[in-house]
Amino acid sequence: MTIHSFPPFLKSFFQGFRPLLSAGQQAHLRALVLALVVNLRTSKLFHLAALVSFSTHRTRHGVFLASNSWDAAALLSAKVQELLCHLKPMPGETLDLIIDEHRVAKRARKMDRISMIYDHVQQKFVYGHVFLAATLVFRGMVLPFHIALWKPKGQSGPRYKKLTVMAASIIRDFVCPEGLKVRVLFDAFYLCPRVTQTCQSRGFAWFSVARKNRSFKTTGKKYRPIADLAPGLIKHQGRSVRMPRSRGRATLRIACVDGTLSRIGPVRMVISKRPKERWTTTVAIVTNQKNIDARSIVSIYEKRWKIEVLFKELEQDLGLGDYQMLKETAIVHHVHLCCLAHLMLTHQSIDALAEQAMEPQREVALEPLSKRIESLRRQVRNHQIRRFFARSVRHEKTIKKLECLLQAA
């Protein structure tokens, strides 16, 4: 499907970008974001430019992506804040800030910021990029908020920063709507004093898993590895609970204890294990919130999985890793456009839900991204059909009959 004109029902999503972009930059942005959603092949620039005939040649799109005259991170942040304001958050509601990194394997050796990384999918070391991402989850809706390309040590450019330092900067600079409670979720890699102290200074609750070689002690006891403490806690203090899943429920054996985690300080730790699985699958969840029961702590931390689902959607449906640009600026702009495409689909779903999405303290179940993409493609296709026949056919009933015939074909 080739798009000959930009659909008017999508213009509301791009209106907030006018103060940040020139007229020409807005045209490039609209064309590329729309092409990312309606594409059926890989999201390479050559294929994207062929989908939007109302836009310029692909070389001009390449110049736009490689230009430093516009700030993709500011566009993404502004759109997320706009969507949050549109949802009318009420004081006392909870906002989850999830931080994790995503690895993209690339065969090219001359790309900026390329390095040898461990790919968990292929289970081997490959050349690729590492992106640090932050996602907001509010009322069940996932909003990609921040994504940055990590610079390996020894390469030219800005000063080298660890991923934990970058994560702490995201937490420190995050602007939260007034009255909302913030929970920061991250995995064991980011469980360090720098990140947890930043959360404490901002007044945010944090939840993480702890590696089993970390030392933990209760009042009056000595530090011991979590791996040694877990079996006894599950055996003597554990209880069985039924946790909801996407399909049915699952039984977990959990135990809760307050104590001190090495290098972190006072925490509440919850040991979780499935009854018939090996002890190696035991998970230790720690948090600075000691007034929350064990079952709720497990349920809260399980929301971190939403960022893994987001990475999968961006990779498979929106072409996050299909870039072929060599320059860092173009690569960063491409991944931000993928996040903007995801936000555009969420924006369309919020408009469709209307007042249901505005109800406080209620999680909204959005359709899977694949269905949202198919729905938007259908709307764009109908707009193209109606626009084509509106020029030659005057009768509305005839246009509707032709639309039905073409959609059924």
C-alpha positions in Angstrom: 0.0 0.0 0.0 1.4 3.4 -1.0 0.1 6.4 0.9 -0.6 9.4 -1.3 -1.8 11.9 1.4 -1.4 12.1 5.1 -4.6 11.0 6.9 -6.2 13.9 8.7 -7.3 11.8 11.7 -3.6 11.5 12.7 -2.8 15.2 12.6 -3.8 15.7 16.3 -0.9 13.5 17.4 1.7 15.8 15.7 0.2 19.2 16.6 2.3 19.4 19.8 5.5 19.2 17.8 5.0 22.5 15.9 7.1 24.7 18.4 10.0 22.2 18.2 10.2 21.6 14.4 10.2 23.6 11.2 7.5 23.0 8.6 9.9 20.8 6.5 11.0 18.8 9.6 7.3 18.2 10.5 6.6 16.8 7.1 9.6 14.4 7.3 8.5 13.3 10.8 4.9 12.6 9.9 6.0 10.6 6.8 8.5 8.4 8.6 6.4 7.7 11.7 3.4 6.8 9.5 5.6 4.6 7.3 7.0 2.7 10.3 3.4 1.8 11.3 2.1 0.7 7.9 5.2 -1.1 6.6 4.9 -4.8 6.0 8.6 -5.4 5.3 11.8 -4.4 7.1 11.9 -0.7 8.3 14.8 0.2 6.1 14.9 3.8 4.8 14.5 2.6 1.2 11.2 0.8 2.0 9.9 3.5 4.3 10.3 6.2 1.6 8.6 4.1 -1.0 5.4 3.9 1.2 4.8 7.6 1.4 4.5 9.1 -2.1 3.4 12.5 -0.7 6.9 12.9 0.9 10.3 13.6 -0.6 13.0 11.3 -1.8 14.7 8.9 0.6 18.0 10.9 0.4 16.1 13.8 2.0 14.8 11.6 4.7 18.4 10.4 5.3 19.5 14.0 5.7 16.7 14.7 8.1 17.7 11.7 10.3 21.3 12.7 10.3 20.6 16.3 11.1 21.5 17.8 14.6 19.0 20.7 14.1 16.2 18.8 15.9 16.0 17.0 19.3 14.3 13.6 19.1 14.6 13.0 22.8 12.8 16.3 23.5 10.0 15.3 21.1 9.5 11.9 22.8 9.5 13.4 26.3 7.1 16.2 25.4 4.7 13.7 23.8 4.7 11.4 26.8 4.1 14.4 29.2 1.2 15.5 26.9 -0.4 12.0 27.0 -0.1 11.9 30.7 -1.8 15.3 31.0 -4.5 14.1 28.6 -5.2 11.1 30.9 -5.9 13.6 33.8 -4.0 11.8 36.6 -5.4 12.2 40.1 -3.3 12.8 43.2 -2.5 9.5 44.9 -2.3 7.4 41.7 0.8 5.4 41.0 3.2 5.7 38.1 5.8 3.0 37.3 9.1 4.0 35.9 10.9 0.9 34.4 14.5 1.0 33.4 16.4 -1.7 31.4 18.8 -2.0 28.5 18.2 -3.5 25.1 20.9 -5.0 22.8 20.7 -4.9 19.0 23.1 -7.2 17.1 24.6 -5.5 13.9 27.0 -7.0 11.4 28.4 -3.6 10.4 31.8 -2.8 11.9 31.9 0.9 10.9 28.8 2.1 12.7 29.3 4.6 15.5 29.2 3.2 19.0 29.5 -0.4 17.8 31.2 -2.8 20.1 31.4 -6.5 21.1 28.4 -7.3 23.3 26.8 -10.5 24.6 23.5 -11.2 22.8 21.2 -13.2 25.2 19.1 -14.3 22.2 21.9 -16.0 20.3 23.8 -16.9 23.5 27.1 -15.6 22.2 29.2 -12.5 21.8 28.4 -10.4 18.7 28.9 -6.9 17.4 26.0 -4.6 18.2 24.6 -1.6 20.1 23.3 -1.2 23.6 20.4 1.1 24.3 19.3 2.2 27.8 15.5 2.7 27.8 13.0 4.0 30.4 9.3 3.3 30.2 6.4 4.7 32.0 3.4 2.5 32.9 0.3 4.3 33.9 -3.2 2.7 34.3 -1.8 -0.3 32.4 -0.7 1.8 29.4 3.0 1.5 28.4 4.6 4.8 27.3 8.3 4.7 26.0 9.8 7.7 27.7 13.5 7.8 27.2 16.0 5.8 25.1 19.8 6.5 24.8 22.6 4.9 22.9 25.4 3.7 25.2 29.0 4.8 24.3 31.6 2.0 24.9 34.8 2.8 26.8 37.7 4.0 24.7 35.7 5.4 21.8 35.8 9.1 20.7 33.1 11.5 21.7 31.5 12.5 25.1 32.9 11.2 28.3 32.3 7.5 29.0 29.4 6.7 31.4 28.4 3.5 33.0 24.8 2.3 32.4 24.1 2.6 36.1 25.2 6.3 35.9 22.9 6.9 33.0 20.1 5.2 34.8 20.6 7.4 37.9 20.5 10.4 35.6 17.2 9.4 34.2 15.7 9.0 37.6 17.2 12.3 38.8 15.9 14.3 35.8 12.4 12.7 35.6 9.6 15.2 35.9 6.6 13.6 37.5 3.1 15.0 37.3 2.2 16.6 40.6 0.6 14.3 43.2 1.6 11.0 41.6 3.5 8.3 43.5 6.4 6.9 41.6 7.8 3.3 41.7 11.1 2.6 40.0 11.5 -1.0 38.7 14.8 -2.4 37.5 16.8 -5.7 37.4 19.8 -6.9 39.4 22.3 -5.1 37.2 21.1 -1.7 38.4 20.8 -2.6 42.1 23.7 -0.4 43.2 24.1 2.5 45.7 24.1 5.2 43.0 20.6 4.1 41.6 19.0 3.4 45.0 20.2 6.6 46.6 18.9 8.6 43.7 15.5 7.0 44.2 15.7 7.8 47.9 16.6 11.4 47.2 13.6 11.9 44.9 11.3 10.1 47.3 10.6 7.3 44.9 9.9 3.7 45.9 12.2 1.2 44.2 11.9 -2.6 43.5 14.5 -4.9 42.1 15.8 -8.5 42.2 19.0 -9.3 44.0 21.6 -11.7 42.8 22.0 -14.8 45.0 25.6 -14.0 45.8 24.6 -10.7 47.5 25.0 -10.7 51.3 22.0 -10.1 53.5 21.5 -10.1 57.3 18.6 -9.8 59.7 18.7 -8.0 63.1 21.4 -9.5 65.4 22.7 -11.9 62.6 25.8 -12.0 60.4 25.8 -11.3 56.7 25.1 -14.5 54.6 24.7 -15.0 50.9 21.0 -15.0 49.8 21.5 -18.4 48.2 22.2 -19.9 51.7 19.3 -18.1 53.3 16.6 -18.8 50.7 15.9 -22.6 51.4 15.5 -22.0 55.1 13.2 -19.0 54.6 11.0 -20.9 52.2 10.8 -24.0 54.4 10.1 -22.3 57.7 8.4 -19.0 56.8 7.0 -19.7 53.3 3.4 -19.7 52.3 1.7 -20.7 49.1 -0.1 -18.0 47.1 -2.0 -17.9 43.8 -0.8 -15.2 41.5 -2.8 -14.0 38.4 -1.3 -14.6 35.0 -2.3 -13.8 31.4 -3.9 -17.3 31.3 -5.2 -18.4 34.6 -3.2 -18.4 37.8 0.1 -19.8 39.1 1.1 -21.1 42.5 4.1 -19.6 44.1 5.9 -20.3 47.4 7.0 -17.0 49.0 8.6 -15.8 52.2 9.2 -12.3 53.5 11.9 -10.9 55.8 13.3 -7.5 56.8 17.0 -6.9 57.0 20.0 -5.2 55.5 21.4 -5.8 52.0 25.1 -5.3 51.5 26.0 -1.8 50.0 22.3 -0.9 49.9 20.9 -0.7 53.4 17.6 -1.6 55.1 15.3 -3.4 52.7 12.4 -5.9 52.7 13.2 -9.1 50.9 10.8 -11.5 49.4 11.9 -15.0 48.3 9.8 -16.5 45.5 9.9 -20.0 44.1 7.6 -22.3 42.2 6.8 -25.4 44.3 8.2 -28.1 42.0 11.1 -26.2 40.4 14.7 -26.4 41.3 16.2 -24.0 43.9 18.3 -22.4 41.2 15.1 -20.7 39.9 14.5 -19.0 43.3 14.1 -15.2 42.9 14.9 -12.6 45.7 13.0 -9.4 45.3 14.1 -6.4 47.4 12.5 -3.0 48.0 12.8 0.0 50.3 9.1 -0.1 51.0 8.7 -2.1 54.3 5.0 -1.4 54.7 3.9 -3.6 51.7 3.1 -7.2 52.1 5.0 -10.0 50.3 2.3 -10.8 47.7 2.0 -7.2 46.6 5.8 -6.8 46.3 5.9 -9.8 43.9 2.9 -8.4 41.9 4.5 -5.0 41.6 7.8 -6.3 40.4 6.2 -8.5 37.8 5.2 -5.3 36.0 8.8 -4.9 35.0 8.1 -7.5 32.3 6.2 -4.8 30.4 9.4 -3.3 29.2 10.5 -6.6 27.8 7.2 -6.8 25.9 7.8 -3.3 24.6 11.3 -4.2 23.3 9.7 -7.2 21.5 7.0 -5.0 19.9 9.5 -2.3 18.8 11.8 -4.9 17.4 9.3 -7.1 15.5 6.5 -4.7 14.5 8.1 -1.3 14.2 11.7 -2.2 13.0 13.7 -0.9 16.0 16.8 -2.8 14.9 16.5 -2.4 11.1 18.5 0.8 10.8 21.5 0.9 8.4 22.8 4.4 9.2 26.4 4.7 10.2 26.3 7.9 12.2 25.2 8.1 15.8 22.8 10.9 15.3 20.8 9.0 12.6 20.7 5.8 14.7 19.4 7.7 17.8 16.8 9.5 15.7 15.6 6.2 14.1 15.0 4.5 17.5 13.2 7.6 18.8 10.9 7.6 15.7 10.1 3.9 16.5 9.1 5.0 20.0 7.0 7.8 18.6 5.2 5.3 16.3 4.4 3.2 19.4 3.1 6.3 21.1 0.9 7.2 18.1 -0.8 3.8 18.3 -1.4 4.2 22.0 -2.8 7.7 21.4 -5.2 6.3 18.9 -6.3 3.6 21.4 -6.8 6.2 24.1 -9.0 8.3 21.8 -11.1 5.2 21.0 -11.5 4.4 24.7 -12.6 8.0 25.5 -13.8 8.3 29.1 -12.8 4.8 30.0 -9.1 5.7 29.9 -9.7 8.8 32.2 -11.1 6.8 35.1 -8.6 7.0 38.0 -7.2 3.9 39.8 -8.3 1.7 36.9 -6.0 -0.3 34.6 -7.0 -0.1 30.9 -6.5 -3.3 28.8 -5.3 -2.1 25.4 -5.3 -4.5 22.5 -2.0 -6.2 21.5 0.2 -3.9 19.3 -0.3 -6.1 16.2 -4.0 -5.6 16.4 -3.6 -1.8 16.9 -1.3 -1.7 13.9 -3.8 -3.6 11.8 -6.6 -1.3 12.9 -4.6 1.8 11.9 -3.6 0.3 8.6 -7.3 -0.3 7.9 -8.2 3.3 8.7 -5.4 4.6 6.4 -6.5 2.2 3.6 -10.1 3.4 3.9 -8.9 7.0 3.8 -7.0 6.4 0.6 -9.9 4.6 -1.0 -12.4 7.3 -0.1 -10.0 10.1 -1.3 -9.6 8.3 -4.6 -13.3 7.9 -5.3 -14.3 11.3 -3.9 -12.8 12.9 -7.0 -14.7 11.0 -9.6 -17.9 9.7 -7.8 -20.3 12.2 -6.3 -22.9 9.9 -4.7 -22.0 8.8 -1.1 -23.9 5.5 -1.3 -21.8 4.5 -4.4 -18.6 5.4 -2.6 -19.5 3.2 0.4 -20.4 0.3 -1.9 -17.0 0.6 -3.7 -15.2 0.7 -0.3 -16.9 -2.5 0.8 -16.0 -4.2 -2.5 -12.4 -3.2 -2.3 -12.0 -4.1 1.3 -13.5 -7.6 0.6 -11.2 -8.1 -2.4 
